[in-house]
Amino acid sequence: MTTPGARLPVIPEYITVHLGRPNSDAPNVTVPFLDYVANVASSEIYPTWPESAIRANMYAQISFALNRIYTEYYRSRGYDFDITNSTAFDQYYVNGREIFSNIYELAGELFNNYVVRQGSVEPLFTQYCNGTTVTCNGLSQWGTVALARQGLSPYEILQYYFGDNIDLIRNAPIENVTATAPTVPLRLGSANNDVLTLQIRLNRIGRNYPAIPKIVDPDGQFSYDTEAAVRAFQRIAGLDPDGVVGNATWYTVLRYFNAVKRLNELDSEGLTIEEVTQEFPEVLSRGSTGIGVENLQYYINYLSDYYPTIPRVSQDGIFGADTENAVIEMQRTFGLVPDGVVGELTWQRMYNAYLGIVSTIPLEYLEGSSVPYPGVPLRIGSEGEDVSLIQRYLSRISRTYTAIPSVSVTGYYGNQTQSSVRAFQEYFGLSTPNGTVNAVTWDAISNIFDDVSASDTIQAGQYPGYEVT
């Protein structure tokens, strides 16, 4: 029900139905979602029932199907369909059957409406049964008839079975739904909404599986803490613990997340709006602004020193004509479609080129100057030489700019380092003073470090500032 990452639900144009039990060797059919809704209603209930009962049943049928699609219940298990027609698992769909005219008319009105639990965003798993030969904790289809005859409205009937704390979402947008797995595997240095979704899911799974280390500050940037959490999850799930999130890891994470949240159960814990909030634009293009554009401009400028075909740009966080032109030239240089739009493929190719350069620069060439951005954001929980380096830079800067607290060089990114970074970002007016060292912050810290540390060294033949005896 979404494009990559976690989003607010939409209504799919089509749904793929498996004509049998999940593991059966039965064919799949892909049909318009509207037709599917009308077919299921015609197959499960009677067109002569009171209209309130029919409407209540159709709301439940629609929400049930949307829950299967939104949570990718079957696709996260490796199947190539959205739902089955087996009533032991799902809803009764009869391929090719005749549709009742009044049912089809109601389906056209209701197919983009669904039930949610108040405070949650996912379509509620509106469990139901016929109420005669089969009973369950959810809606009784024959029971709705009696309630309708008592004068209850469709919404009141739904409240009777699912509780007072439900809402009806009406006129949801209709979109072409694709699989949510990222087209490019997520790894160290990735920064997008897929990473943010991954971090949120791993943190929730970690409440049930404490061996997974907590990602303290989910921010959509794949750093060492995210890699450590991914590796721990992969070990638990019996996957190759390589720290890279491809299709297998993505969907296994999703399956575990759905399970611990009980998203495919009537008593779902629910998805909050915060869990599906998008912080990154899908692509960067003409008119985009913000930290993502600043990072893009940093990489472009660095690559321009090594690729004469790529022009430099102002690092102002505004995707204007100059940045668009630089992106086009970069895409031509790397053999990509020169459309001036930075999607996943363009970003990954640019990022790989940057890392390829940084990793091959001999350290002796950096003598007396700061080291380029390592390509991975540093934040709470990060460890290693890159952290030690930024701590040394900040400690030296703090001697000149006393508003920036000094830090101990420990190699561990704790609260002290975060506070110092945030103070630096605020003092020098960086756009996002969040205490995380990304490309723009690293560049600013290293430039200031180069400026202030210039007084610590004397060039050959330079007057030292005092009388030499």
Disulfide bonds with the S-S distance in Angstrom:
none
